[in-house]
């Protein structure tokens, strides 16, 4: 997996600043609705579902079959859990999913 470039880290920091300014679930939902297409919202939700199912011990094939996504999409989620920053795990715990 390639390392993020300085430019992509800068984008991530600016987006994080935007998300941090959100004051409520309703405001976040409105931002997401205005910003992302329905397909993009579905894709992001599927990614979170993949992470959740991986944490719960489902196999990649079970996740593929359950969500109707490609095995490569599930594998990408698995790689992020193994080699990412740990943010998915922290969010999963914050939501009380342990």
CNS distance restraints for C-alpha pairs under 8 A (distance, minus, plus):
assign (resid   4 and name CA) (resid   8 and name CA) 6.00 0.50 0.50
assign (resid   4 and name CA) (resid   9 and name CA) 6.35 0.50 0.50
assign (resid   5 and name CA) (resid   9 and name CA) 6.25 0.50 0.50
assign (resid   6 and name CA) (resid  10 and name CA) 6.21 0.50 0.50
assign (resid   7 and name CA) (resid  11 and name CA) 6.38 0.50 0.50
assign (resid   8 and name CA) (resid  12 and name CA) 6.19 0.50 0.50
assign (resid   9 and name CA) (resid  13 and name CA) 6.17 0.50 0.50
assign (resid  10 and name CA) (resid  14 and name CA) 6.26 0.50 0.50
assign (resid  11 and name CA) (resid  15 and name CA) 6.11 0.50 0.50
assign (resid  12 and name CA) (resid  16 and name CA) 5.99 0.50 0.50
assign (resid  13 and name CA) (resid  17 and name CA) 6.21 0.50 0.50
assign (resid  14 and name CA) (resid  18 and name CA) 6.41 0.50 0.50
assign (resid  15 and name CA) (resid  19 and name CA) 6.20 0.50 0.50
assign (resid  16 and name CA) (resid  20 and name CA) 5.94 0.50 0.50
assign (resid  17 and name CA) (resid  21 and name CA) 6.41 0.50 0.50
assign (resid  18 and name CA) (resid  22 and name CA) 7.09 0.50 0.50
assign (resid  19 and name CA) (resid  28 and name CA) 7.79 0.50 0.50
assign (resid  22 and name CA) (resid  27 and name CA) 6.25 0.50 0.50
assign (resid  22 and name CA) (resid  28 and name CA) 6.05 0.50 0.50
assign (resid  23 and name CA) (resid  27 and name CA) 6.52 0.50 0.50
assign (resid  23 and name CA) (resid  28 and name CA) 7.69 0.50 0.50
assign (resid  24 and name CA) (resid  28 and name CA) 6.27 0.50 0.50
assign (resid  25 and name CA) (resid  29 and name CA) 6.05 0.50 0.50
assign (resid  26 and name CA) (resid  30 and name CA) 6.18 0.50 0.50
assign (resid  27 and name CA) (resid  31 and name CA) 6.20 0.50 0.50
assign (resid  28 and name CA) (resid  32 and name CA) 6.12 0.50 0.50
assign (resid  29 and name CA) (resid  33 and name CA) 6.02 0.50 0.50
assign (resid  30 and name CA) (resid  34 and name CA) 6.08 0.50 0.50
assign (resid  31 and name CA) (resid  35 and name CA) 5.86 0.50 0.50
assign (resid  32 and name CA) (resid  36 and name CA) 5.72 0.50 0.50
assign (resid  32 and name CA) (resid  41 and name CA) 7.62 0.50 0.50
assign (resid  33 and name CA) (resid  37 and name CA) 7.34 0.50 0.50
assign (resid  33 and name CA) (resid  38 and name CA) 7.93 0.50 0.50
assign (resid  33 and name CA) (resid  41 and name CA) 7.95 0.50 0.50
assign (resid  36 and name CA) (resid  40 and name CA) 5.66 0.50 0.50
assign (resid  36 and name CA) (resid  41 and name CA) 6.02 0.50 0.50
assign (resid  37 and name CA) (resid  41 and name CA) 6.23 0.50 0.50
assign (resid  38 and name CA) (resid  42 and name CA) 6.16 0.50 0.50
assign (resid  39 and name CA) (resid  43 and name CA) 6.14 0.50 0.50
assign (resid  40 and name CA) (resid  44 and name CA) 6.23 0.50 0.50
assign (resid  41 and name CA) (resid  45 and name CA) 6.17 0.50 0.50
assign (resid  42 and name CA) (resid  46 and name CA) 6.08 0.50 0.50
assign (resid  43 and name CA) (resid  47 and name CA) 6.27 0.50 0.50
assign (resid  44 and name CA) (resid  48 and name CA) 6.44 0.50 0.50
assign (resid  45 and name CA) (resid  49 and name CA) 6.21 0.50 0.50
assign (resid  46 and name CA) (resid  50 and name CA) 6.09 0.50 0.50
assign (resid  46 and name CA) (resid  67 and name CA) 7.51 0.50 0.50
assign (resid  47 and name CA) (resid  51 and name CA) 6.37 0.50 0.50
assign (resid  47 and name CA) (resid  73 and name CA) 7.93 0.50 0.50
assign (resid  47 and name CA) (resid  77 and name CA) 6.87 0.50 0.50
assign (resid  48 and name CA) (resid  52 and name CA) 6.14 0.50 0.50
assign (resid  49 and name CA) (resid  53 and name CA) 6.05 0.50 0.50
assign (resid  50 and name CA) (resid  54 and name CA) 6.10 0.50 0.50
assign (resid  50 and name CA) (resid  63 and name CA) 6.63 0.50 0.50
assign (resid  50 and name CA) (resid  74 and name CA) 6.26 0.50 0.50
assign (resid  50 and name CA) (resid  77 and name CA) 6.55 0.50 0.50
assign (resid  51 and name CA) (resid  55 and name CA) 6.21 0.50 0.50
assign (resid  51 and name CA) (resid  77 and name CA) 6.13 0.50 0.50
assign (resid  51 and name CA) (resid  78 and name CA) 7.34 0.50 0.50
assign (resid  51 and name CA) (resid  81 and name CA) 7.66 0.50 0.50
assign (resid  51 and name CA) (resid  88 and name CA) 7.30 0.50 0.50
assign (resid  52 and name CA) (resid  56 and name CA) 6.28 0.50 0.50
assign (resid  52 and name CA) (resid  92 and name CA) 7.28 0.50 0.50
assign (resid  53 and name CA) (resid  57 and name CA) 6.44 0.50 0.50
assign (resid  53 and name CA) (resid  58 and name CA) 5.50 0.50 0.50
assign (resid  53 and name CA) (resid  63 and name CA) 6.77 0.50 0.50
assign (resid  54 and name CA) (resid  58 and name CA) 5.34 0.50 0.50
assign (resid  54 and name CA) (resid  59 and name CA) 6.96 0.50 0.50
assign (resid  54 and name CA) (resid  60 and name CA) 7.51 0.50 0.50
assign (resid  54 and name CA) (resid  63 and name CA) 7.89 0.50 0.50
assign (resid  54 and name CA) (resid  78 and name CA) 7.17 0.50 0.50
assign (resid  58 and name CA) (resid  62 and name CA) 6.09 0.50 0.50
assign (resid  58 and name CA) (resid  63 and name CA) 6.47 0.50 0.50
assign (resid  59 and name CA) (resid  63 and name CA) 6.31 0.50 0.50
assign (resid  60 and name CA) (resid  64 and name CA) 6.12 0.50 0.50
assign (resid  60 and name CA) (resid  71 and name CA) 6.86 0.50 0.50
assign (resid  60 and name CA) (resid  74 and name CA) 6.10 0.50 0.50
assign (resid  60 and name CA) (resid  75 and name CA) 7.09 0.50 0.50
assign (resid  61 and name CA) (resid  65 and name CA) 6.12 0.50 0.50
assign (resid  61 and name CA) (resid  71 and name CA) 6.98 0.50 0.50
assign (resid  62 and name CA) (resid  66 and name CA) 5.95 0.50 0.50
assign (resid  63 and name CA) (resid  67 and name CA) 5.91 0.50 0.50
assign (resid  63 and name CA) (resid  68 and name CA) 7.83 0.50 0.50
assign (resid  63 and name CA) (resid  69 and name CA) 7.85 0.50 0.50
assign (resid  63 and name CA) (resid  74 and name CA) 7.17 0.50 0.50
assign (resid  64 and name CA) (resid  68 and name CA) 5.38 0.50 0.50
assign (resid  64 and name CA) (resid  69 and name CA) 5.06 0.50 0.50
assign (resid  64 and name CA) (resid  70 and name CA) 6.01 0.50 0.50
assign (resid  64 and name CA) (resid  71 and name CA) 5.74 0.50 0.50
assign (resid  64 and name CA) (resid  74 and name CA) 6.75 0.50 0.50
assign (resid  65 and name CA) (resid  69 and name CA) 7.19 0.50 0.50
assign (resid  69 and name CA) (resid  73 and name CA) 6.70 0.50 0.50
assign (resid  69 and name CA) (resid  74 and name CA) 7.44 0.50 0.50
assign (resid  70 and name CA) (resid  74 and name CA) 6.72 0.50 0.50
assign (resid  71 and name CA) (resid  75 and name CA) 6.07 0.50 0.50
assign (resid  72 and name CA) (resid  76 and name CA) 6.09 0.50 0.50
assign (resid  73 and name CA) (resid  77 and name CA) 6.51 0.50 0.50
assign (resid  74 and name CA) (resid  78 and name CA) 6.31 0.50 0.50
assign (resid  75 and name CA) (resid  79 and name CA) 6.17 0.50 0.50
assign (resid  76 and name CA) (resid  80 and name CA) 6.33 0.50 0.50
assign (resid  77 and name CA) (resid  81 and name CA) 6.40 0.50 0.50
assign (resid  78 and name CA) (resid  82 and name CA) 6.36 0.50 0.50
assign (resid  79 and name CA) (resid  83 and name CA) 5.85 0.50 0.50
assign (resid  79 and name CA) (resid  84 and name CA) 7.36 0.50 0.50
assign (resid  80 and name CA) (resid  84 and name CA) 4.53 0.50 0.50
assign (resid  80 and name CA) (resid  85 and name CA) 7.91 0.50 0.50
assign (resid  81 and name CA) (resid  86 and name CA) 6.73 0.50 0.50
assign (resid  81 and name CA) (resid  88 and name CA) 7.01 0.50 0.50
assign (resid  81 and name CA) (resid  89 and name CA) 7.53 0.50 0.50
assign (resid  86 and name CA) (resid  90 and name CA) 6.40 0.50 0.50
assign (resid  87 and name CA) (resid  91 and name CA) 6.11 0.50 0.50
assign (resid  88 and name CA) (resid  92 and name CA) 6.03 0.50 0.50
assign (resid  89 and name CA) (resid  93 and name CA) 6.21 0.50 0.50
assign (resid  90 and name CA) (resid  94 and name CA) 6.09 0.50 0.50
assign (resid  91 and name CA) (resid  95 and name CA) 6.20 0.50 0.50
assign (resid  92 and name CA) (resid  96 and name CA) 6.66 0.50 0.50
assign (resid  92 and name CA) (resid  97 and name CA) 5.60 0.50 0.50
assign (resid  92 and name CA) (resid  98 and name CA) 7.13 0.50 0.50
assign (resid  93 and name CA) (resid  97 and name CA) 5.50 0.50 0.50
assign (resid  93 and name CA) (resid  98 and name CA) 5.57 0.50 0.50
